[in-house]
Amino acid sequence: MVTLQKLVSCGFGGRCLGWLLLAAVVGGSLGAAEPTPSALEADSSGWVDIMPPAELKGWSRVPVPPGEPLGKQQWHVDEAGKMLVCEGDGGHDMLLCNREFGDAVFHVEFRYTKVEGKSGYNSGAYVRNSKDGAIWHQAQLGDSTGGYLFGETPGPDGQKRFFTTTEEVKDGRIKPAGEWNTLEITARGSTLTLWVNGAVTCEVKDCGNPKGLVGVEGEGFRIEFRNLKVKKLQ
């Protein structure tokens, strides 16, 4: 490390300035920001457990896209493991909690079942969705990919518009299949913020739906969810 005393003694000459720049680069690469705790870790009070019961009462399957026929039932609750499981063999759908939330944090932990030679793992978590799934705001969950927000939200004219933060996210922070991930979507006003495994990955500032349903997605891969919780924001 270059000390202030050394900088003063060499009069900020060219050689010393070079050492200063090198120290700054090395120091910056070594001094990456510490991971931030999840909202649940930071304050465990005020959270509502929304894990569905064994019969999935209070939750609804919604086809993707809306209006398409639903495939076979692919969701069940592993009561012993305290997990919601999607087998991934019943087509593309959303499983939505039938409770509307406005300003709130949705906390979810997930893990894909790893299949040797398999790639392209795909799922998602939702906030402020409409009951029919036509309005949706999704956090993309992949296999070492994802960690971005996209969806269809009402615009100022009332018409749906598509949005995505794929270009903004350079590190989605999703772990490989077989490992547990922690994700939180915070909806406050018209802003949606996505936090994944220790850091915020992206933000959307013009969500057009002030409230809606939270949920998770099934899209052809076996995935387990646990600790589904929501905290209303004041």
Summary of the structure (lengths in Angstrom):
residues: 234
radius of gyration: 21.6
end to end distance: 45.8
largest distance: 76.8
contacts: 704
relative contact order: 0.23
helix: 12%
strand: 44%
